Amino acid sequence: MCGLTGFYSATRQTAPEELQATVIRMVNTLIHRGPDDGGAWVEEEAGIAMGHRRLSIVDLSPEGRQPMHSECGRYVVVFNGEIYNFLELRQELESFGHGFRGHSDTEVLLAAVEQWGVWQAVERFVGMFAFALWDRREYVLYLVRDRLGIKPLYYGWMGRTFLFGSELKALRAHPDFKGKISRDALALYLRFCYIPAPYSIYEGIYKLLPGTILTLHCADTGSDPAPIPYWSAREVAERGIARPFTGSVDEAVAHLDSLLRDAVKLRMIADVPLGAFLSGGVDSSTVVALMQAQCDQPVKTFSIGFYEHGYNEAIHAKEVAAHLGTDHTELYFRPEQAMAVIPKLSTLYDEPFSDSSQLPTYLVSWLARQKVTVSLSGDGGDELFAGYNRYFWGRIIWHKIGWMPQNLRSMAAKALTMLSPQGLETVFSKLDPILSEKLKQRTPGDKLHKLAEILAVENPEEMYRGLVSTWKKPAEVVIDASEPPTILNDRSRWAELPDFTQRMIYLDTVTYLPDDILTKVDRASMGVSLEARVPLLDHRVVEFAWRLPLSMKIRDGQGKWLLSQLLYRYVPRELIERPKAGFGVPIGSWLSGPLREWADDLLDSESLKREGFLRPEPILKLWREHLRGEKNWQYYLWNVLIFQAWLENEKRSD
């Protein structure tokens, strides 16, 4: 795993020493992504500069250094990620007469481009990657991102300079960068807690969409070239539904086992110590079980715990680790240790990002980095195999209420909110002894209030949008903002899928997965120079998952049903079956307690007015209600607080 950056100057009037100094300044912002080595390359007559930071994983020798030139000298690449099938591709390329100096997958990438061209080469790659490739003969720059968006890549024009990089901080280091905050992107952030691609927090700077290639010709000065897909999640979903898997459950489990075994095996190739995150849930337990089944030595596994009731998964992870016989490390964190990470968040993420599981993800990455350089993770299982509660409950709720007139649904919503969330949780605590495990939920009062918010919607798509939204009307909070178009509010860009649940899964796969889940894992792991690999998101597994009927994903009120059947081949059912819990922290109680002074400072009314981005009134109303214990507004407030903290950091950086 590495960091890359660079720029193309359309004026081509910059002296080579200035090109070199600028790109080195940019790449030095990415040392955390690659502490082992760094390099830069410039070509004055072309106006191109490329920089790279290296975290050595495969081929630790100098032959793996980047920027790297192709054997013929035509191409130069800076590459972040892994091509897991590089050994197979290397053998094929050697049969065509290609020679190799070292053993890195970067050399294989360049030889593949020489042999087949950029588009056909990328279609052959199994992996996670983002790279910039310069064609010295044609004066063409290619930016490429992997199919699911596991690795990040930003780009954009600033004047007559085209910038690109793994993180925004690298682009900010260029003297032409103008960091004007996009109020429209800020409105999207308040709604989703992340900024969906292709937008970034800065006007004119974009995220490259997953599964696309952007081609910049020198003649395209100042224009925004359109990324073109080489792999489409929409086409995969539609094709999978049209040609479903028709075998038995046993055949489906066997095929999934074979696919995942290979995906895990490929991701265990490394010349450095390797381990895995383990929460004790279905996803991470499946990954670890398949690792241990293919490894002679105990796999190194890592989990963290919190002392607060309801937020500790470590005990379950320990039980799974003991059964599988892994070399397990766990560490319990006190609230003050977790909260000490908060000042790092603005620097880690470069733009507002407020999924509160960013804290435990960073902590478990830090723990793993004490012993390994690569860690496998179970991310992606919820999207592939229908694990989120909204897939099960959303479908049921709409089936139950869709026929009702809207005025009746509005009355039901009012009835649900007659009791505060705390009052509802008191009721649930009394009922706890008689509730089934499937009905037990963390913070049931908040969930019921969220349900009330969406009861009056007109269609299931609007209900989904409500389920994934924090601030429901963010343009009323952000001054002079309007939400720009995204796939979530443009029905014409949705996959043609017959079932509401399938549509929710598809939308999560192309938005929430890359822009929240994978962003969180990348920044948290790279922040401590750890490479995180996600075998469940092998594109072959993704394509098979879309062929599975929903009845194999959701059954008996349980999501991820088929994946669970696979896991039960390796781990007893009783170690796994329990209510689903997110990888969370008790933000609500922290805001009322140890984080109150920090929050009070950031939510100062005069400061909010002076900054001119957010209207103080609706925010401070929620803050007062939260402090009085009337309602737990933790997600709304954390969302705003992270932006305010990011803005403070932004002002210090200018």
C-alpha positions in Angstrom: 0.0 0.0 0.0 1.3 3.4 -0.9 0.5 7.0 -1.6 0.7 8.7 -5.0 0.4 12.2 -6.3 1.4 14.4 -9.2 0.3 17.2 -11.6 0.3 18.2 -15.2 1.1 21.8 -16.1 -0.6 22.9 -19.3 1.7 25.9 -19.6 4.8 23.6 -19.8 6.9 26.6 -18.7 7.9 25.4 -15.3 11.6 24.7 -14.8 12.5 21.1 -14.0 13.9 21.9 -10.6 10.6 23.7 -9.7 8.6 20.7 -10.9 10.8 18.4 -8.8 10.5 20.6 -5.7 6.8 20.9 -6.0 6.0 17.2 -6.5 8.4 16.3 -3.6 6.5 18.8 -1.4 3.2 17.1 -2.4 4.4 13.6 -1.9 5.9 14.3 1.5 2.4 14.9 2.8 1.8 11.2 2.2 4.7 9.7 4.2 2.2 7.9 6.5 1.0 5.9 3.5 4.5 4.9 2.6 7.2 5.3 5.2 9.7 2.9 3.6 10.7 4.9 0.5 9.8 7.8 -1.7 10.5 8.9 -5.2 9.6 11.5 -7.8 9.9 11.9 -11.6 9.4 14.9 -13.9 9.5 15.5 -17.6 9.9 19.2 -18.3 8.9 19.3 -22.0 5.6 17.5 -21.1 4.9 19.5 -17.9 4.3 16.3 -16.0 5.4 15.4 -12.5 4.7 12.2 -10.5 5.5 11.3 -6.9 5.2 8.2 -4.8 5.6 7.0 -1.2 6.1 3.3 -0.7 5.0 0.9 2.0 6.9 -2.2 1.0 4.7 -5.4 1.0 5.8 -7.5 -2.0 9.3 -7.4 -3.3 11.1 -5.3 -0.7 14.1 -4.7 -3.0 14.9 -1.4 -4.8 13.5 -3.0 -7.9 10.0 -2.2 -6.6 10.7 1.6 -6.3 8.3 4.0 -7.9 7.7 6.0 -10.1 8.5 3.0 -12.3 9.2 2.9 -16.0 8.0 0.2 -18.4 10.5 -2.1 -20.0 10.1 -0.3 -23.4 10.3 3.2 -21.7 7.0 4.4 -23.0 5.0 4.4 -19.7 5.6 5.7 -16.2 3.4 4.7 -13.3 2.7 5.6 -9.7 0.6 2.8 -8.2 -1.2 2.3 -4.9 -2.6 -1.0 -3.9 -2.2 -4.7 -4.9 -2.8 -6.8 -8.0 -3.3 -10.2 -6.3 -3.2 -12.3 -9.5 0.1 -10.8 -10.5 2.0 -14.1 -10.4 -0.5 -15.7 -12.9 -0.3 -12.6 -15.1 3.5 -12.6 -15.0 3.7 -16.1 -16.3 1.4 -15.3 -19.2 3.4 -12.1 -20.0 6.7 -14.1 -19.8 5.2 -16.4 -22.5 4.9 -13.3 -24.7 8.6 -12.4 -24.2 8.4 -9.8 -21.4 11.3 -9.7 -19.0 11.2 -8.6 -15.3 13.9 -7.1 -13.1 12.2 -7.7 -9.8 9.1 -9.4 -8.3 6.7 -6.6 -7.8 3.1 -6.4 -9.1 3.9 -2.9 -10.4 6.2 -4.3 -13.0 3.5 -6.7 -14.0 1.0 -3.8 -14.3 3.4 -2.0 -16.7 4.0 -5.1 -18.8 0.3 -5.8 -19.0 -0.3 -2.3 -20.3 2.5 -2.8 -22.9 0.9 -6.1 -24.0 -2.8 -5.4 -23.9 -3.3 -1.6 -23.5 -4.7 0.1 -20.5 -8.3 -1.0 -20.8 -7.8 -4.7 -21.4 -5.0 -4.8 -18.8 -7.2 -3.4 -16.1 -10.0 -5.8 -16.9 -7.6 -8.7 -16.1 -6.5 -7.4 -12.7 -7.8 -8.9 -9.5 -7.1 -6.5 -6.8 -7.5 -3.1 -5.1 -5.7 -0.2 -6.8 -5.5 3.4 -7.8 -2.8 4.5 -10.2 -1.7 7.2 -12.5 0.0 6.2 -15.8 1.7 8.6 -18.1 2.1 7.7 -21.8 5.3 9.5 -22.9 4.7 8.9 -26.6 1.1 10.1 -26.8 1.3 12.7 -24.0 -1.8 11.1 -22.3 -2.4 10.7 -18.5 -4.6 7.8 -17.3 -6.1 7.8 -13.8 -7.5 4.4 -12.8 -9.5 3.2 -9.7 -10.4 -0.3 -8.7 -13.9 -1.7 -9.3 -15.3 -1.2 -5.8 -13.4 1.9 -4.8 -11.2 0.3 -2.2 -8.3 2.7 -2.9 -8.9 6.5 -3.2 -7.9 8.9 -6.0 -8.7 12.6 -6.2 -8.2 14.9 -9.2 -9.1 18.3 -10.6 -8.0 21.4 -12.5 -6.7 24.4 -10.6 -6.2 27.1 -13.3 -4.1 25.5 -15.9 -2.7 22.8 -13.6 -4.3 19.3 -13.3 -3.7 17.8 -9.9 -4.1 14.2 -8.7 -3.4 12.3 -5.5 -4.3 9.6 -3.0 -5.4 12.2 -0.5 -6.5 15.8 -0.6 -3.5 16.9 1.5 -1.2 16.2 -1.4 -3.2 18.4 -3.7 -3.3 21.1 -1.1 0.5 21.2 -1.1 0.6 22.5 -4.7 1.0 26.3 -5.0 -1.9 26.5 -7.5 -4.4 24.9 -5.2 -7.3 27.1 -4.2 -9.2 25.5 -1.4 -12.7 27.0 -1.8 -15.1 25.0 0.4 -18.1 23.8 -1.6 -21.3 24.6 0.4 -23.3 22.2 -1.8 -20.9 19.4 -0.9 -21.2 20.4 2.7 -25.0 20.0 2.5 -24.4 16.4 1.2 -22.1 15.8 4.1 -24.7 16.9 6.6 -27.1 14.5 5.1 -24.9 11.4 4.7 -22.0 12.0 7.2 -19.7 11.6 4.2 -19.3 13.4 0.8 -20.5 11.1 -1.9 -18.4 10.8 -5.1 -17.7 12.4 -7.4 -17.7 15.5 -5.1 -15.1 16.5 -2.5 -15.3 19.3 0.1 -13.4 21.6 -2.4 -14.9 23.2 -5.5 -13.3 21.8 -8.6 -11.7 18.7 -7.0 -13.4 15.3 -7.5 -13.2 11.7 -6.4 -12.6 9.3 -9.2 -15.6 7.0 -9.4 -14.9 3.3 -8.7 -14.4 1.1 -11.7 -13.6 4.0 -14.0 -10.7 5.3 -16.1 -10.1 9.0 -16.7 -8.1 9.9 -19.8 -6.5 13.3 -20.0 -5.0 14.3 -23.3 -2.7 17.3 -23.4 -5.2 19.1 -25.7 -7.9 18.9 -23.0 -6.5 22.0 -21.2 -8.9 23.1 -18.5 -11.7 20.7 -19.4 -13.1 18.1 -17.0 -12.6 14.8 -18.8 -15.3 12.3 -18.0 -14.4 9.1 -16.3 -15.5 6.1 -18.3 -16.4 2.8 -16.6 -14.5 -0.4 -17.4 -16.6 -2.3 -14.8 -20.1 -1.4 -13.8 -21.8 -2.4 -10.5 -25.1 -1.5 -12.2 -24.5 -4.0 -15.1 -23.2 -6.6 -12.6 -26.4 -6.3 -10.6 -28.8 -6.3 -13.5 -26.9 -9.3 -15.1 -26.9 -11.2 -11.9 -30.7 -10.7 -11.3 -31.4 -11.7 -15.0 -29.3 -14.9 -14.7 -29.7 -16.0 -11.1 -28.0 -19.0 -9.4 -30.3 -22.0 -9.6 -28.5 -24.5 -7.6 -29.2 -25.8 -4.1 -28.2 -24.2 -0.9 -25.4 -26.7 -0.4 -24.1 -26.0 -3.9 -24.3 -22.2 -3.3 -22.3 -22.6 0.0 -19.7 -24.8 -1.7 -19.2 -22.4 -4.5 -19.0 -19.4 -2.2 -16.5 -21.4 0.0 -14.3 -22.0 -3.1 -14.5 -18.3 -4.3 -13.7 -16.9 -0.8 -10.9 -19.4 -0.1 -9.2 -18.3 -3.3 -9.8 -14.6 -2.5 -8.4 -15.0 1.0 -5.4 -17.1 -0.3 -4.5 -14.4 -2.8 -4.6 -11.7 -0.1 -2.2 -13.7 2.1 0.6 -13.1 -0.3 3.1 -10.8 1.3 6.8 -10.5 2.2 6.0 -8.9 5.6 4.0 -10.0 8.7 0.3 -10.4 8.1 -2.8 -10.8 10.3 -6.5 -9.9 10.5 -9.0 -7.8 12.3 -11.5 -9.9 14.3 -14.7 -8.6 15.8 -16.4 -11.9 16.3 -19.1 -11.1 13.8 -20.0 -13.1 10.7 -17.8 -11.2 8.2 -14.5 -11.0 10.1 -14.9 -14.5 11.5 -15.4 -15.9 8.0 -12.3 -14.2 6.7 -10.2 -15.4 9.7 -11.6 -19.0 9.5 -10.6 -19.2 5.8 -7.2 -17.8 6.6 -6.6 -20.3 9.4 -7.8 -23.2 7.2 -5.1 -22.4 4.7 -2.3 -21.5 7.1 0.1 -23.9 9.0 0.8 -21.3 11.8 -1.7 -19.5 14.0 -3.0 -16.4 12.2 -2.4 -13.2 14.1 -5.8 -11.6 15.0 -6.6 -8.3 16.6 -9.6 -6.9 18.4 -10.4 -4.0 20.7 -12.9 -3.6 23.5 -14.6 -0.8 25.4 -15.7 -1.0 29.0 -19.0 0.7 28.3 -22.0 -1.8 28.3 -23.3 -2.5 24.8 -20.2 -1.4 23.0 -17.8 -4.4 23.6 -17.4 -6.9 20.9 -14.0 -8.1 22.2 -15.5 -10.9 24.3 -17.1 -12.5 21.2 -13.9 -12.1 19.1 -11.9 -13.9 21.9 -14.3 -16.9 21.8 -14.0 -17.2 18.0 -10.2 -16.8 18.1 -10.0 -19.5 20.8 -12.0 -21.9 18.7 -10.0 -21.3 15.5 -6.7 -21.4 17.4 -5.4 -18.0 16.3 -2.7 -15.9 17.9 -5.0 -13.4 19.3 -4.3 -9.9 20.7 -7.0 -7.8 22.3 -6.8 -4.4 24.0 -9.4 -2.6 26.0 -9.5 1.2 25.7 -10.8 3.7 28.2 -12.9 6.5 26.9 -10.1 9.1 27.3 -7.9 6.9 25.1 -10.5 6.7 22.4 -11.2 10.4 22.6 -7.5 11.2 22.2 -7.9 10.1 18.6 -10.4 12.9 17.8 -7.8 15.6 17.2 -6.2 13.4 14.5 -9.4 12.9 12.5 -9.3 16.1 10.5 -5.8 15.4 9.4 -6.5 11.7 8.6 -9.6 12.3 6.5 -8.8 15.7 4.8 -12.5 16.5 4.5 -15.5 16.2 6.9 -16.3 12.5 7.6 -18.3 11.6 10.7 -18.9 7.9 10.8 -18.2 7.5 14.5 -16.8 4.0 14.0 -13.7 5.8 12.6 -12.5 5.9 16.2 -12.4 2.1 16.9 -11.3 1.4 13.3 -8.2 3.6 13.9 -7.6 2.0 17.3 -7.7 -1.6 16.0 -5.4 -0.5 13.1 -3.0 0.9 15.5 -3.1 -2.2 17.6 -2.5 -4.5 14.6 0.4 -2.3 13.3 2.4 -3.1 16.5 2.8 -6.7 15.1 2.0 -6.8 11.4 2.2 -4.7 8.2 -0.9 -6.2 6.5 -4.3 -7.0 8.0 -7.2 -8.6 6.3 -10.7 -7.1 7.1 -14.3 -8.4 6.7 -15.7 -5.2 5.2 -18.2 -5.6 2.4 -20.2 -8.5 3.8 -23.2 -6.4 4.7 -23.6 -5.0 1.2 -23.0 -8.3 -0.6 -25.1 -10.5 1.6 -27.8 -8.1 2.9 -26.5 -7.7 6.5 -27.9 -4.3 7.4 -31.1 -4.1 9.4 -32.6 -1.8 6.8 -32.7 -4.5 4.2 -34.9 -6.7 6.4 -36.9 -4.1 8.3 -37.2 -1.7 5.4 -38.9 -4.2 3.2 -41.2 -5.4 6.0 -42.1 -1.8 7.0 -43.0 -0.8 3.5 -45.0 -3.9 2.9 -46.9 -3.2 6.1 -47.5 0.5 5.6 -47.3 1.1 1.9 -51.1 0.6 1.4 -52.0 3.1 4.2 -53.0 6.6 3.3 -50.3 9.1 4.2 -52.4 10.9 6.8 -52.8 7.6 8.8 -49.0 7.1 8.6 -48.5 10.6 9.9 -50.7 9.8 12.8 -48.7 6.6 13.5 -45.5 8.6 13.4 -46.9 11.1 16.0 -47.9 8.1 18.2 -44.4 6.7 18.1 -42.8 10.0 19.2 -45.2 10.6 22.1 -42.5 9.0 24.3 -39.0 10.3 24.2 -36.2 7.9 23.0 -35.2 7.5 26.6 -38.8 6.7 27.6 -39.1 4.1 24.8 -35.8 2.5 26.0 -37.2 2.2 29.5 -40.1 0.3 28.1 -37.8 -1.9 26.1 -35.7 -2.6 29.1 -38.8 -3.9 30.9 -39.6 -6.1 28.0 -36.0 -7.3 27.5 -36.5 -10.7 29.3 -39.4 -11.7 27.0 -38.0 -10.3 23.7 -36.4 -12.7 21.2 -32.8 -12.1 20.4 -33.7 -10.8 16.9 -35.9 -8.1 18.4 -33.2 -6.8 20.8 -31.5 -3.7 19.4 -29.0 -1.2 20.7 -30.7 2.2 21.3 -34.2 1.0 20.3 -35.7 4.4 21.2 -33.6 6.3 18.6 -34.4 3.6 16.0 -38.1 4.0 16.6 -37.9 7.7 16.3 -36.0 7.3 13.1 -38.8 5.0 11.9 -41.3 7.7 12.8 -39.4 10.2 10.5 -39.9 8.0 7.5 -43.5 6.7 8.0 -45.0 9.5 5.9 -42.9 9.1 2.8 -44.5 8.6 -0.6 -42.6 5.7 -2.0 -40.0 3.1 -0.9 -37.1 5.0 -2.5 -37.9 8.0 -0.4 -38.0 5.8 2.6 -34.5 4.5 1.8 -33.2 8.0 1.4 -34.6 8.8 4.9 -33.0 5.7 6.4 -29.5 6.7 5.2 -29.9 10.5 6.0 -28.9 12.2 9.2 -30.0 15.8 8.6 -33.1 15.4 6.5 -33.1 19.0 5.2 -29.4 20.0 5.2 -29.9 22.9 2.8 -31.8 24.6 5.6 -28.8 24.3 7.9 -26.0 25.2 5.4 -26.1 28.8 4.4 -26.5 29.4 0.6 -26.4 25.7 -0.3 -28.4 23.4 -2.5 -27.8 19.7 -2.7 -26.1 18.8 -6.0 -27.3 15.7 -8.0 -26.1 12.3 -6.8 -27.2 8.8 -7.7 -29.2 8.8 -4.5 -31.6 11.5 -5.8 -31.5 10.6 -9.5 -33.7 7.6 -10.2 -32.6 7.4 -13.8 -29.1 6.3 -12.7 -30.4 3.4 -10.6 -30.0 -0.2 -11.7 -33.2 -1.7 -13.1 -33.9 -4.1 -10.2 -37.4 -5.5 -9.4 -37.1 -5.6 -5.7 -36.9 -2.7 -3.2 -34.3 -4.6 -1.1 -32.1 -5.2 -4.1 -32.3 -1.6 -5.0 -31.1 -0.7 -1.4 -28.2 -3.1 -1.7 -27.2 -1.7 -5.0 -27.3 1.9 -3.8 -25.3 1.1 -0.7 -22.7 -0.7 -2.9 -22.1 2.3 -5.1 -22.3 5.0 -2.4 -22.1 4.0 1.3 -19.5 1.2 0.7 -16.8 3.2 -1.2 -17.5 6.7 0.3 -18.0 5.7 3.9 -16.9 2.1 4.8 -13.8 1.8 2.5 -12.8 5.5 3.1 -12.8 4.8 6.8 -10.7 1.7 6.5 -8.2 3.2 4.1 -7.6 6.4 6.1 -7.5 4.6 9.5 -5.1 1.9 8.4 -2.9 4.1 6.2 -2.8 6.6 9.1 -0.7 4.1 11.0 1.1 2.7 7.8 -0.9 -0.5 7.8 -2.2 -2.2 4.6 -5.8 -3.4 4.9 -7.1 -6.0 2.5 -10.8 -6.9 1.9 -11.2 -10.4 0.5 -15.0 -10.2 0.5 -14.8 -7.5 -2.1 -13.0 -9.6 -4.7 -15.0 -8.7 -7.8 -15.6 -12.4 -8.5 -17.3 -12.8 -5.1 -19.3 -9.6 -5.8 -20.5 -10.9 -9.1 -21.5 -14.2 -7.6 -23.3 -12.5 -4.7 -25.5 -10.6 -7.2 -26.6 -13.9 -8.8 -27.9 -15.2 -5.4 -31.6 -15.0 -4.8 -32.7 -12.8 -1.9 -34.0 -15.9 -0.2 -30.4 -17.1 0.3 -29.4 -13.7 1.7 -32.3 -13.0 4.0 -34.0 -16.0 5.7 -35.7 -16.5 9.1 -35.4 -12.8 9.8 -31.6 -13.0 9.4 -29.4 -11.2 7.0 -26.2 -12.7 5.6 -27.9 -16.1 5.8 -25.8 -17.9 3.2 -22.5 -16.4 4.4 -23.5 -17.6 7.9 -24.0 -21.1 6.6 -20.5 -21.1 5.2 -19.1 -19.8 8.5 -20.9 -22.6 10.5 -18.7 -25.1 8.6 -15.8 -23.6 10.7 -17.2 -22.0 13.8 -20.1 -23.3 16.0 -23.4 -21.4 15.5 -23.7 -20.5 19.2 -20.5 -18.4 19.0 -21.9 -16.3 16.2 -25.7 -15.9 16.6 -26.5 -12.7 18.5 -28.1 -9.3 17.7 -26.1 -7.4 15.1 -24.0 -4.6 16.6 -22.1 -1.9 14.7 -18.5 -1.1 15.4 -19.5 1.9 17.5 -18.6 4.1 20.5 -21.0 5.8 22.9 -20.7 9.2 21.3 -24.0 10.4 22.9 -22.9 10.0 26.5 -19.4 11.3 25.7 -20.9 14.5 24.3 -22.9 15.1 27.5 -19.8 14.2 29.7 -16.1 14.3 28.9 -16.5 15.8 25.4 -18.9 18.6 26.5 -16.3 21.4 26.8 -14.8 20.5 23.4 -18.3 20.5 21.9 -19.3 23.7 23.6 -16.3 25.5 22.1 -17.0 24.3 18.6 -20.7 25.1 18.8 -20.2 28.6 20.0 -23.0 30.7 18.5 -20.8 33.7 17.6 -18.2 31.5 16.0 -20.8 29.8 13.9 -22.2 33.1 12.7 -18.7 34.5 12.0 -17.7 31.5 9.9 -20.8 31.8 7.9 -21.3 28.2 6.8 -24.0 26.9 9.3 -27.1 28.4 10.8 -26.6 28.3 14.6 -30.3 28.1 15.6 -31.2 24.5 14.5 -27.9 23.2 15.7 -28.0 24.8 19.1 -31.6 23.7 19.6 -30.5 20.0 19.2 -27.5 20.6 21.5 -29.7 22.0 24.3 -32.2 19.1 24.0 -29.3 16.6 24.0 -27.8 18.1 27.2 -31.2 18.0 28.9 -31.5 14.3 28.0 -34.7 14.9 26.0 -33.4 13.2 22.9 -30.1 11.6 21.8 -29.0 13.8 18.9 -25.6 12.2 18.8 -25.4 11.6 15.1 -26.6 15.1 14.1 -24.2 16.7 16.6 -21.2 14.6 15.8 -21.8 15.4 12.2 -21.6 19.1 12.8 -18.8 18.9 15.4 -16.6 17.0 12.9 -17.1 19.7 10.3 -16.3 22.4 12.8 -13.2 20.6 14.0 -12.1 20.1 10.3 -12.8 23.8 9.6 -10.5 24.8 12.6 -7.8 22.6 11.2 -8.3 24.0 7.8 -7.8 27.6 9.1 -4.6 26.5 10.9 -3.3 25.0 7.7 -3.8 28.1 5.5 
